[in-house]
Amino acid sequence: MLLSATTCSSASAGLRIVSGRRVPPVASRRGVAAPARPQHSLVVSEQSRWAPLAPPPRAAAGEPLGSEDEPETAREAIELGNKYAKAARWQEALAVYEKALTLPGTGLKRFKDKPRLISDGERSAALFNIACCQAQLGDLRSGLVAMAGCLELGYDDFAQLRSDPDLEPLRQDERFEGLLKRFERSSSSPLSGFMGAFFGKK
C-alpha cells in the first residue's frame, strides 16, 4: 500500500483527512472538539491506493548503485558488479569484477598478518562474470580467455554456458564450442583427477 505525506494548510488546520477528503473533527462526549492531528500525518489517498507501482528509477551512468564505500572483499565486489550488470552498465561491472580478483576473499589464510586469499569459487565467479561483460562489450577474445580461466578452475555447468543470454555473443564465435568440448572431455572421463594421472593415460 502506498502512503503519501500530506501537509495541512493553515486554513484547514482543524480538519481531519480521511480517505483523501477533509472532514471536520468529531465532537467528543463532553462537547469539546477532538484535538487536530499533527500537520505531517501519513494517509492513504484513493488515487495512490490503486495506482500500479512504478519500476524503481535506474541510476544514471555515473551514479553509484550500491553503497558509496569501495568493496573490501572479493564477495562484496562481485555483488556490486552484479548490480551494475543487472543495470546493463557493463564497463563499470567489468572494472569491479576485475578488482574482485585482487581483493581478499574467503579462501586460505596463509599468514596471520595477511588477509585471506580469494577462493577458487570467488575467482571462478569473477572470471565468469568478466566473460559475460566482455561478451556484451564486444571483446570476444578477452571473453574467451576469461571463460577458459573459469573452466580451468573447475566450473562445469556447461548447460549454463550454452544458455546464458549474456554469453550469446561468445557463442557466435566458432572457438566457443571447441573450448567447451575440451573441458567437457576432461571432466567427463571416469579417471579424471588425481588417479587419472596414474591410470588415465595409455
Buried (B, 14 or more C-beta within 10 A) or exposed (E): EEEEEBEBEEEEEEBBBEEBEEEEBEEEEEEEEEEBBEEEBEBBBEEEEEEEEEEEEEBEEEEEBBEEEEBEBBBBBBBBBBBBBEBEBBEBBBBBBBBBBEBBBBBEEEEEEEBBBBBEBBBBBBBBBBBBBBBBBEBBEBBBBBBBBBBEBEBEEBEEBEEBEBBEBBBEBEEBEEBBEEBBEBBEEEEEEEEEEEEEEE
